[in-house]
Structures are given as structure tokens and as C-alpha cells.
Amino acid sequence: DTMRRVVRQSKFRHVFGQAVKNDQCYDDIRVSRVTWDSSFCAVNPRFVAIIVDASGGGAFLVLPLHKTGRIDKSYPTVCGHTGPVLDIDWCPHNDQVIASGSEDCTVMVWQIPENGLTLSLTEPVVVLEGHSKRVGIVAWHPTARNVLLSAGCDNAIIIWNVGTGEALINLDDMHVDMIYNVSWNRNGSLICTASKDKKVRVIDPRKQEIVAEKEKTHEGARPMRAIFLADGNIFTTGFSRMSERQLALWNPQNMEEPIALHEMDTSNGVLLPFYDPDTNIIYLCGKGDSSIRYFEITDESPYVHYLNTFSSKEPQRGMGFMPKRGLDVNKCEIARFFKLHERKCEPIIMTVPRKSDLFQDDLYPDTAGPEAALEAEEWFEGKNADPLLISLKHGYIPGKNRDLKVVKKNILDNKPAANKKSDLINAPKKAADASNPQNEAKLDEILKELRSIKDTISSQDERISKLEQQMAKIGD
């Protein structure tokens, strides 16, 4: 019987990790050397973004996924911050929008052009100012559009409505010490945080109250991490008093004792957990390690089951984790990492080997799609909603993204209506100008030409990437 329990049935027992060939890496990148425990890399089905070293300010690269090979020194960057960038996060509801937090105490939100950057981007769509010290954490809300959380070294967490550029919730008295990480739960109704005071807190941000907390989650003094799982439990990584790395599983309804606690090894790199809610697998990437360990979480003892380790020679400086909709379902790929070395970014592909070429629906349950389930205002008013799911049966084709528009609430909107009269008098006149038939014809003409140029550019882009792929094949 014990033997049977040791060899547990799981379709993920043979998950197989493999680094891609050299020509499919992103080469000659000066990865940031800032001492900060974020992952330095963020990816989505269109782009990979990497925080890089920049003189006199902060910058990150944004590369279209197909732009592999050597990256030219003069390649444009996103470089509006005046201090080093510490964290970046792609918006889950718009693959062209990314947020960045920096030592300059600001959060900036950027709109990346559809085909990537041709010039360096210095103008964010919006600058969010409210922290008094450096901002080391940014995290988008999982289901509400344009809701962004930031946490700074001022021990404050601010939740922004990006669509209006306003800070709507400021949790500045809940943490007495540095916040190591913040994680939203599945529907974004709660957050959990790990802090330097060794506490894990579960917080209801809209009620601005702590729902649960655990002191000395891990006894050691080194940084911890805490993330929500799909079932509402919390997974933590940290260190024991003897500086051994640990992982633990907690039920927020009863934080007295962990559901499971495992010692791992005595390495001193902080363990960054990456979680896939569809398969319930957690991948642990230690900063400075050269391996990725992965575990399956189930509801039977011992709850956290070790699956395997992917090992390589080079230590990792950071790691990006592709959302499920960016994976190749035809190759049974269940995860893709973007591992940062000193000078390059190397994709690592995790697959479950299967003989059949058919779509494996047990590996790909419906997954969170790019549509937001709620608008920002609805969430701030108290509504909750689970992610809107999509099927990956026919692969995921990125659709058109709407541009991020920030409508700053105008102070004049609150003034009495007296000022509005002059506007009404001017309005008909403006309308009359526009309805001039000659103008309209001219406008149509310009729009047509614009459209045709845009079409040409995008077809040329496709052609270029096809030719690049052919070159790479010949190079192989």
C-alpha cells in the first residue's frame, strides 16, 4: 500500500522541460543588475519585456516574441523613469499595456504599439504618483479592467483606477515592515501579502481590513513569498530558522497550523513561485539557482507533491512565465519560462509527452481569456467576478486590443453649469464647419490612405518574420 502511495498516479509525473536552441533565444541583453527580488521579466502571447541596465534612469526592453537572435545595442527601450525599474507586469486584459514600478517612487503605464517599438518610448499613457519611497511591486487585477495594485518601500499598498489615473484605495497602515510580495486571489476580491515582519496577511482591500494573518509563517529572516491558489488556499515559500528553504500550504480560514510544510535545501536564493491554476502546478525558480522545481497541489495528503526538477548549467537572474493562452497546445506544452541570464533570455518549454496529435482536453481545461469580467467602477463598488474563460482547442489567436484611454477627472466637471453656456453657443458653429462636404471628402481620402499604408506595413511585417524564420531554419 505504501508503495502505491509513493508512485502516485498523475498525468504530470513526466513533465519534460527543454531549453530552446540558441537561435531562438534573445541575445546580447544587458539584464538589470539591481538588487531586488522581482522576476525582472514579464511575458504575454505577443511580447517579452525585460528590465535592463540603463545609465541615468530606468528602462526595459519590449520585444515581439518572434524577434529572437542578437538584439542590437540601439534597439529602442521603454525609458521614461528617472530611477531603475524594479518590477513590470503586463495587463491581463490588453496585451499591449504594461505597468512598471521604479525607484523614482512612481508607477507608469505604457501602451506598446501593435508590432513592437520602432522608437524608444518615453511618454507613458499615465503616471501614477502616490508612493513616498521606491515602488517594487506592480500587479494588475485578474478580472477587473484597468485596476492596478502597487506596493512600495513606504510599506503602503495603493490600488489605482488606471482609466482615471486616480488612487482609489490606500492601505498604508497595515504593514509595519517591507512588503516582499502581493498576490490577488482568483476573482480579485482579496489580496495576500508576505512581509519582512514574517507575517502573511490576507486583506480585503475594499473594506480595508485584515481578514486573516499568520505570524512567523517561516521562522527564517530571509525573504518570503505568498500566493493565492485557485481554491483559496495560500502557498508560501521562505526559510527555516536553520536557513533551509521551505514551502508551505495554508488555509486562510485557519492559519494556526500549515496544511503541509516541506523543507527543501539550504540554498540562499529567494524562491519565486509561478502558479498555473488550470493544472494546479507550482513551479519554484530560485534566484541564482540553475533549476526549476515543480509540484502538484492536490487535496489528498501530502497535498504538495514533488513532480520533478528541470536543471541547467547557468544560474537564473530572473524569470518570465507565459500565460496559458500563449502556449502551443499542439505540442502539449503546459508551461513556458523565459529565463534571464547575465546577457540573454532563454525560453524553456515544459511539455507532457503524449503519443496522440489530437487536442488534449485534460491538459487544457478552459483558461482565463483576455476579456475583463468587470469594469473598474463595478469592482470598486463591491462587485466580484471570476475570470472569463476561453477554450484553447483551436489555439489562441491574439485579437485586436483597444487603446488604453485615460480620462483624468476634470476639476471643471464639478463646477456649476454656468460655464457650460458658452460651450453650447460654440458647439453648433463647430459642427457646421465639420459638415462641410469638401472637408468630409478630404477626410475620407486621408483615412483610406492611412488604412492602406497600415495594411501594407502589417503584411510586410508578416513577410519579414516569415523570412526570418526561414533564415533561422537554414541556419539550423
C-alpha positions in Angstrom: 0.0 0.0 0.0 2.8 2.4 0.9 4.4 1.7 -2.5 1.2 2.5 -4.2 1.1 5.8 -2.4 4.7 6.6 -3.4 4.1 6.1 -7.1 1.1 8.4 -7.3 -0.9 8.5 -10.5 -0.5 11.9 -12.1 -0.5 13.0 -15.7 2.2 15.5 -14.8 4.7 13.0 -13.4 6.6 13.1 -16.7 6.6 16.8 -17.4 9.6 17.3 -19.6 11.5 20.6 -19.6 13.7 21.7 -22.5 15.6 24.9 -23.3 15.2 26.1 -26.9 18.0 26.2 -29.4 20.4 29.1 -29.3 18.9 30.9 -32.3 15.6 31.1 -30.5 17.0 32.9 -27.5 17.1 36.7 -27.2 20.8 37.5 -27.1 23.1 40.4 -26.0 20.7 41.9 -23.5 22.1 43.7 -20.5 19.8 42.3 -17.8 19.4 44.7 -14.9 21.8 44.3 -12.0 19.6 46.0 -9.4 19.5 44.1 -6.2 15.7 43.5 -5.9 13.9 40.2 -5.7 11.4 40.7 -8.5 11.4 38.5 -11.6 12.7 41.2 -14.0 10.8 39.7 -16.9 7.1 39.7 -18.0 5.7 37.9 -21.0 2.4 37.5 -22.8 1.3 36.0 -26.1 2.7 38.9 -28.1 5.8 40.3 -26.3 8.6 39.6 -23.8 9.6 42.5 -21.6 12.9 42.5 -19.7 14.2 45.1 -17.2 17.7 46.2 -18.5 20.6 48.2 -17.2 20.2 51.8 -18.1 22.5 54.7 -17.4 20.8 57.7 -15.7 17.3 56.3 -15.3 15.4 53.1 -15.7 14.5 51.2 -18.8 13.0 47.9 -20.0 13.1 46.2 -23.4 9.9 45.1 -25.1 10.5 42.5 -27.9 7.9 40.8 -30.1 8.1 37.1 -29.3 9.4 36.3 -32.8 12.3 38.8 -32.5 14.9 36.3 -31.4 18.6 36.3 -32.0 21.0 39.1 -31.3 19.3 42.3 -30.1 21.1 45.3 -31.3 22.5 47.7 -28.7 20.5 50.5 -30.3 17.2 48.6 -30.0 14.6 51.0 -28.6 13.6 50.7 -24.9 10.8 52.0 -22.7 12.7 54.6 -20.8 10.5 57.2 -19.0 11.5 56.5 -15.4 14.2 58.6 -13.7 15.4 55.7 -11.5 15.9 52.0 -12.1 12.8 49.9 -12.9 12.1 47.3 -10.2 9.0 45.5 -11.4 6.9 45.1 -14.6 3.6 43.5 -15.2 1.6 43.0 -18.5 -2.1 43.8 -18.3 -4.1 40.6 -18.4 -6.8 42.2 -20.5 -4.7 44.0 -23.1 -1.5 42.5 -24.5 -0.2 46.0 -25.4 -0.4 47.6 -22.0 2.3 47.2 -19.4 2.9 48.7 -16.0 6.2 49.5 -14.4 7.3 50.4 -10.8 10.5 52.2 -10.2 13.0 53.6 -7.6 11.7 57.1 -8.7 8.6 56.4 -6.5 6.2 56.4 -9.5 4.2 53.8 -11.4 3.9 54.2 -15.1 1.5 52.6 -17.5 2.6 52.2 -21.1 0.9 51.4 -24.4 3.1 49.4 -26.7 2.5 49.7 -30.5 0.9 46.5 -32.0 4.1 45.5 -33.8 6.6 46.5 -31.1 8.7 49.6 -30.7 10.4 51.3 -33.6 11.5 54.3 -31.4 12.2 54.5 -27.7 9.1 55.1 -25.7 9.5 58.0 -23.2 5.8 59.0 -22.7 3.7 56.8 -20.6 -0.1 56.8 -21.0 -0.3 57.8 -17.3 2.0 58.4 -14.4 0.6 57.2 -11.0 2.1 59.2 -8.1 1.3 58.4 -4.5 4.2 56.5 -3.0 6.8 58.3 -1.0 9.5 55.6 -1.5 10.5 53.3 -4.3 7.8 51.1 -5.8 9.0 47.5 -6.0 5.7 45.7 -6.8 3.0 46.2 -9.5 0.2 43.7 -10.1 -2.9 44.0 -12.3 -6.3 42.9 -11.0 -7.1 39.5 -12.5 -10.7 40.2 -13.6 -11.5 44.0 -13.5 -10.4 46.2 -16.3 -7.8 49.0 -15.5 -7.4 48.1 -11.8 -3.7 48.1 -10.8 -2.1 47.5 -7.4 1.3 48.9 -6.4 3.3 48.4 -3.3 6.3 50.4 -2.2 9.1 50.6 0.3 6.9 53.1 2.2 5.0 49.9 3.3 1.9 51.1 1.5 -0.3 49.4 -1.0 -2.2 51.6 -3.4 -5.0 50.4 -5.8 -5.4 52.6 -8.8 -8.1 53.1 -11.4 -5.8 53.4 -14.3 -8.7 54.7 -16.6 -8.9 57.9 -14.5 -5.3 57.9 -13.1 -6.7 58.0 -9.5 -5.6 56.2 -6.4 -8.9 54.9 -5.0 -7.6 52.7 -2.1 -4.6 53.4 0.0 -3.6 50.7 2.6 -0.8 52.5 4.4 -1.2 51.3 8.0 -1.4 47.5 7.7 2.3 46.8 7.2 5.0 47.8 9.7 7.8 46.5 7.6 8.8 45.9 4.0 6.3 44.1 1.8 8.0 41.3 -0.1 5.1 40.4 -2.4 1.4 40.8 -3.0 -0.9 38.3 -4.7 -4.5 38.7 -5.8 -6.9 35.7 -5.4 -8.7 34.2 -8.3 -11.5 36.7 -8.6 -9.6 39.6 -7.2 -11.7 40.1 -4.0 -8.8 39.5 -1.6 -5.0 40.0 -1.6 -2.4 38.2 0.4 1.0 39.7 1.3 4.3 38.5 2.7 6.3 41.0 4.7 9.6 41.4 6.4 8.0 41.0 9.8 7.5 37.3 8.9 3.7 37.7 8.7 1.4 36.6 5.9 -1.7 38.8 5.8 -5.0 38.2 4.0 -6.6 41.6 3.2 -9.9 42.7 1.9 -8.8 45.8 0.1 -12.2 47.4 -0.4 -13.2 47.0 3.2 -9.6 47.9 4.1 -9.4 45.2 6.7 -7.1 42.3 7.6 -9.2 39.1 7.3 -6.5 36.7 8.5 -2.9 36.7 9.4 -0.1 34.3 10.4 2.9 35.3 12.4 6.2 33.6 11.8 4.9 31.9 8.7 8.5 30.8 8.2 11.0 31.4 11.1 14.0 32.4 9.0 14.9 36.0 8.4 15.3 35.8 4.6 12.5 37.0 2.2 9.3 35.1 1.9 6.6 34.8 -0.8 2.9 34.1 -0.5 0.5 33.4 -3.4 -3.2 32.5 -3.6 -4.2 29.3 -5.2 -7.3 28.7 -7.2 -9.2 27.0 -4.3 -8.5 30.0 -2.0 -5.6 28.3 0.0 -2.3 30.1 0.2 1.1 28.8 -0.8 4.2 30.2 0.8 8.0 29.9 0.4 10.5 31.0 2.9 13.3 29.9 5.2 13.6 27.9 8.4 15.5 29.1 11.4 18.4 27.0 10.2 18.2 28.8 6.8 16.8 25.8 5.0 14.3 26.7 2.2 10.8 25.8 2.9 7.4 25.7 1.2 4.1 25.5 3.0 0.4 25.4 2.3 -2.2 27.3 4.4 -5.9 27.5 4.8 -6.8 31.2 5.4 -9.8 30.1 7.5 -7.4 28.6 10.0 -3.9 29.8 9.9 -2.8 28.1 13.2 -1.0 25.2 11.5 0.0 24.7 7.9 -1.8 22.1 5.8 1.7 21.0 4.7 5.2 22.1 5.3 8.3 20.8 3.5 12.0 21.5 3.8 13.8 21.7 0.5 17.5 22.6 0.7 20.0 25.1 2.1 20.5 27.3 -0.9 20.0 31.0 -0.1 18.3 32.3 -3.3 14.7 33.5 -2.8 12.2 31.1 -4.3 9.9 32.8 -6.8 6.7 30.7 -7.1 4.9 30.6 -10.5 1.4 29.1 -10.4 -0.8 27.6 -13.1 -4.4 27.5 -11.8 -5.5 25.2 -14.6 -3.2 22.3 -13.7 -2.6 23.2 -10.1 1.1 23.0 -10.6 3.6 25.4 -8.9 7.0 26.0 -10.4 9.7 27.3 -8.0 12.5 29.2 -9.5 15.2 30.3 -7.0 17.1 33.5 -7.9 20.6 32.4 -8.6 19.6 28.7 -8.9 20.1 26.8 -12.1 17.0 24.7 -11.7 13.2 24.9 -11.7 11.4 22.5 -9.3 7.7 21.8 -9.8 5.0 20.4 -7.6 1.4 19.4 -8.0 -1.1 20.6 -5.4 -4.0 18.2 -4.6 -6.5 17.8 -1.8 -5.1 14.5 -0.6 -2.1 14.1 1.8 0.7 15.2 1.4 -1.1 17.9 -0.6 2.1 19.3 -2.1 3.6 16.5 -4.4 7.0 16.9 -5.8 7.0 16.2 -9.5 10.4 16.9 -10.9 13.3 19.3 -11.4 14.4 20.9 -14.6 18.2 21.6 -14.3 20.6 23.6 -16.5 24.1 24.9 -16.1 23.6 28.6 -15.9 22.0 30.4 -12.8 18.9 32.4 -13.4 18.8 36.2 -12.8 15.1 36.4 -13.3 12.2 34.6 -14.9 9.1 35.3 -17.0 6.1 33.0 -17.1 3.8 32.8 -20.1 0.0 32.9 -19.6 -1.7 29.7 -20.7 -3.2 31.3 -23.8 0.3 31.9 -25.2 1.3 28.2 -25.2 1.4 25.8 -28.1 -1.4 23.3 -27.4 -0.4 21.1 -30.4 2.9 20.3 -28.7 1.3 19.5 -25.3 3.2 22.5 -23.9 1.9 23.2 -20.4 4.3 26.0 -19.4 6.9 28.2 -20.9 9.5 30.1 -18.9 11.7 32.9 -20.1 15.0 32.5 -18.1 17.2 35.5 -17.7 21.0 35.0 -17.8 23.5 37.9 -17.5 23.4 38.7 -21.2 20.4 36.7 -22.6 16.9 35.5 -22.2 16.3 31.8 -22.9 12.9 30.3 -23.3 12.3 26.9 -21.5 9.4 24.8 -22.7 7.6 22.3 -20.4 5.7 19.6 -22.2 3.7 16.5 -21.2 4.7 13.9 -23.8 1.7 12.3 -25.5 1.5 10.0 -28.5 -1.6 11.4 -29.9 -1.7 14.6 -32.1 -5.3 15.4 -31.0 -6.1 18.2 -28.6 -5.6 17.0 -25.1 -8.5 18.5 -23.2 -7.4 17.1 -19.8 -4.2 19.2 -20.1 -6.1 22.3 -21.3 -9.3 23.0 -19.3 -10.8 26.4 -20.3 -8.4 29.1 -19.2 -8.6 32.8 -18.3 -9.1 34.8 -21.5 -8.2 38.4 -22.3 -11.7 39.8 -21.7 -12.2 41.6 -18.4 -15.2 40.3 -16.4 -15.8 43.7 -14.7 -15.2 47.4 -15.3 -13.0 49.2 -12.7 -16.0 51.1 -11.3 -18.0 47.9 -10.7 -15.2 46.4 -8.8 -14.6 49.5 -6.6 -18.4 49.5 -5.9 -18.1 45.9 -4.5 -18.9 43.5 -7.3 -16.8 40.3 -7.8 -16.5 38.1 -10.8 -14.4 35.1 -11.8 -12.2 35.3 -14.9 -14.0 34.8 -18.2 -12.7 31.5 -19.6 -11.8 30.6 -23.2 -11.2 27.2 -24.8 -7.7 26.6 -26.3 -9.0 23.8 -28.6 -8.0 25.7 -31.7 -5.1 27.6 -30.2 -5.3 31.2 -29.2 -5.1 34.0 -31.8 -4.5 37.4 -30.2 -7.3 39.7 -31.2 -7.3 43.5 -31.6 -6.7 45.4 -28.4 -8.5 48.7 -27.7 -6.2 51.5 -26.8 -5.9 52.4 -23.2 -7.6 55.8 -22.7 -7.1 57.7 -19.5 -9.8 60.2 -18.8 -8.5 62.3 -15.9 -11.4 63.5 -13.9 -11.6 67.2 -14.7 -11.9 69.6 -11.8 -14.1 71.8 -14.0 -16.7 69.0 -14.3 -17.7 69.7 -10.7 -18.2 73.5 -11.3 -21.8 74.7 -11.6 -23.3 74.7 -15.0 -22.8 78.4 -15.6 -19.6 77.9 -17.7 -21.4 75.5 -20.0 -23.5 78.1 -21.8 -20.6 79.5 -23.9 -19.8 75.9 -24.9 -23.3 75.4 -26.2 -23.1 78.6 -28.3 -19.8 77.5 -29.8 -20.8 73.9 -30.4 -23.3 74.4 -33.4 -20.7 76.5 -35.2 -18.0 73.8 -34.9 -20.5 71.2 -36.1 -21.3 73.4 -39.1 -17.6 73.6 -40.1 -17.2 69.8 -39.9 -20.2 69.1 -42.1 -18.7 71.0 -45.0 -18.9 68.3 -47.8 -15.4 69.2 -49.1 -13.8 68.6 -45.7 -15.6 65.3 -45.4 -14.4 64.0 -48.7 -10.9 65.1 -47.9 -11.1 63.3 -44.5 -12.3 60.1 -46.2 -9.4 60.3 -48.6 -6.9 60.6 -45.8 -8.4 57.8 -43.8 -8.4 55.5 -46.8 -4.7 56.2 -47.5 -3.9 55.7 -43.8 -5.6 52.4 -43.8 -3.8 51.1 -46.9 -0.4 52.2 -45.6 -1.2 50.4 -42.3 -2.2 47.2 -44.2 1.0 47.3 -46.2 3.1 47.7 -43.1 1.4 44.8 -41.3 1.7 42.5 -44.4 5.4 43.5 -44.7 5.9 42.7 -41.0 4.4 39.2 -41.5 6.6 38.7 -44.5 9.7 39.8 -42.6 9.0 37.4 -39.7 8.4 34.5 -42.2 11.7 35.3 -43.9 13.5 35.4 -40.6 12.0 32.0 -39.6 13.3 30.6 -43.0 16.7 32.0 -42.3 16.7 30.5 -38.9 15.8 27.1 -40.3 18.6 27.3 -42.9 21.0 28.4 -40.1 20.0 25.3 -38.1 
